[in-house]
């Protein structure tokens, strides 16, 4: 192996220093001759005679040099160089062919690279931590099949439970840590802002093996000690944005969730938390939640500054308010010498001990899961979607291959004469095949290069575009190394695969017939190949365009869905009081004052509070019994529910079809009320008025005071489900969404909201202000992307197929000009000739349509889940697309047909 | 004087060159001269075979070359045996012995 490598290096060195090698060879041979001559002279031969004799004995100098080059293995390399030069010449002579093929390969490589890079960026990226394969998430399986609560698809357990695990200190793990992804309010100066953050155990960073870019990470004295709990670590991005990367920022006091905390360190640029795509800007120790709040005044006094002016909420902060409970996802690092199975067994044994004494649920086993990059709830859908894109890319590559094969074939036929001449002059078939293959490899390589350029450009655009999915989704798409390898492989494999068949077909020439010029090859093997490639291209483009059509229909269908509210000019943002130490009473007052202040702003048309974003995918329904209904005895119904404040229906413009919405009089002391949607009303009291009826929901027997139009609550694809709205005043939550219908632009409205919240309490930030429209759009984003992507490649494929049909027919007409001339001379009608050519074309189209449609009925099945109820065999799509395509193909065959009809018998007969 | 064409047996020339170089570096002409002398003028290496063979051996990595000065004070390319070449020489020599022994057996037998 090493030997071969050394040999290759020597050969390449000779090749690079070819001129020098040649000179040295000359010099060496000259030296030899002179020595030989001198030897003869010494033996007494006269000088002239000696030299002639030496030369004669030597043989031809050039011959020796040629053999010498051969011995160094230079000949094959030089042949290759000659092939390359010849290829460059031929390609330059036929710019249309060259450009078409290059474009085709470029498209194929671009499609593959973009999809592969996206897949690897989204699905295959690994966390930038030390040995990520050792890091596992602990999921407890409890008696009764339950696993406890989850957050972002990962299991979470109480902080106290985490401390129990920490005390148990399983020997199989190097340590146990915990984290939870949560928005936190941070105030550096001026208004507070809410940023995506992680609440983490103090050993979080050291366990993951991350090193600080500046400062230090959490002090790891003990989770139980209060010391060191008021520390915050910021992301590298946050450090750059907020502090301009100033090292003096470290040591400063910032306010996080109304607590003064010391900024101790900066995470490295590569590390943005344990959920890729959802980067954290802050990390605070989980232990901070064990420390009771002090009054704001006391906090400010100890922080060494004057009490903040205008803090309305100050007197509402309750000294010693119970710190709120926090749940954590538990993770550990398995020791090197312990297998996952062993670790699992050991942890199960410890887990059973942890909850043994009369608790409500016991641990049956502990399951270890990889610390995932994509939240598991999203993984299935994302993977399926990527699969669809991957399938499309594969189809594109197939089109490229067939198209290239078709082009090379036609080209090969044009060059039959040239090839025949070369073969008759003694060129070996292998030599000619190699020359033809060199051509396709050159085209493939060049196409790969331009495809990579194009795809890095496309990926830059994709990365700069912020999807409306998550406020801070960070999708960093770059041309990935493995994607690059795959793309280059695809290009070369395509080029060689597509080049080999035509090369073999065109070199199998009958020299005599070709040179005599009577060979028109219409029925032979290459004719079939050529037709086959056109049919395949047409069928493949049809599959792509049918897919694109289905996605477009889905986008259209989804956009036409009435979500049950008017999404335009509505801003939604989270306002959480939970971490700020508000009592229930203080919280009510805060939210009420916020609403008052907002409604007083000229920019605000209407404002309210809601528990969930519409279409957020969240679901906390309950099973509702129906008392007072004799005939429904024991019947229960699953009802979705959400908490909303006064004016909610007016703000989002959900029509109230009967009764009323919530009023300020529906307070905590007033009779409990509920507003239901039409489906719930119809389901339970069909055909009757429901106003005044009572149901037991959300912990109270409530009177139905209003009925609202059905809407989509969890997703845009929802079927109408029973839903009930509970008034906020009767169901307080310290974490609500402000819903603001604005008269101004979105940015202005967001600024107003931020300002009003800050005026009430400067430590509270506004979480991710979004427009309601963007939330609706998220639901059709995958379809939009897919429709766009598939359409572009489908249309490109169609263009290529149309060109293929045109090319084949034009060639056919060219070959049969003489035959047509004779037919005309014998009295054939011109229309009949045109019909002949059209028939030939439409025959290919027909076969392509049948094959393509059949393939599409099989291939579109997996995308049904993305189609919002559009049938995967949607009749409209399956009629319109093939018809349009056939029309385009008919046009492509019309042009050559017209030329066939226009043949002048005199000219065509004389041409021979 | 009988001359033997050295290209009769493939690999023979390679063996002769390697053997010649085992005694120390030489340039092309002196290799051919040395082979003639050692074979008592029986074996004459055709120059047209010598240089391709040298390049082939170099390509295989059995010998290396560098420019030096000949005893006559001329610039000349000197070839030297590499470690791999020395191993090759041992193998080839052994092969040759076996081969010539076998041929002798055949010729003397029956």
Boltz contact constraints between the chains, C-beta under 6 A:
constraints:
  - contact:
      token1: [A, 6]
      token2: [B, 61]
      max_distance: 6.0
  - contact:
      token1: [A, 28]
      token2: [B, 77]
      max_distance: 6.0
  - contact:
      token1: [A, 31]
      token2: [B, 76]
      max_distance: 6.0
  - contact:
      token1: [A, 32]
      token2: [B, 28]
      max_distance: 6.0
  - contact:
      token1: [A, 32]
      token2: [B, 29]
      max_distance: 6.0
  - contact:
      token1: [A, 35]
      token2: [B, 29]
      max_distance: 6.0
  - contact:
      token1: [A, 58]
      token2: [B, 47]
      max_distance: 6.0
  - contact:
      token1: [A, 59]
      token2: [B, 48]
      max_distance: 6.0
  - contact:
      token1: [A, 64]
      token2: [B, 48]
      max_distance: 6.0
  - contact:
      token1: [A, 64]
      token2: [B, 51]
      max_distance: 6.0
  - contact:
      token1: [A, 67]
      token2: [B, 52]
      max_distance: 6.0
  - contact:
      token1: [A, 68]
      token2: [B, 51]
      max_distance: 6.0
  - contact:
      token1: [A, 68]
      token2: [B, 52]
      max_distance: 6.0
  - contact:
      token1: [A, 68]
      token2: [B, 55]
      max_distance: 6.0
  - contact:
      token1: [A, 71]
      token2: [B, 52]
      max_distance: 6.0
  - contact:
      token1: [A, 71]
      token2: [B, 55]
      max_distance: 6.0
  - contact:
      token1: [A, 71]
      token2: [B, 56]
      max_distance: 6.0
  - contact:
      token1: [A, 72]
      token2: [B, 55]
      max_distance: 6.0
  - contact:
      token1: [A, 72]
      token2: [B, 59]
      max_distance: 6.0
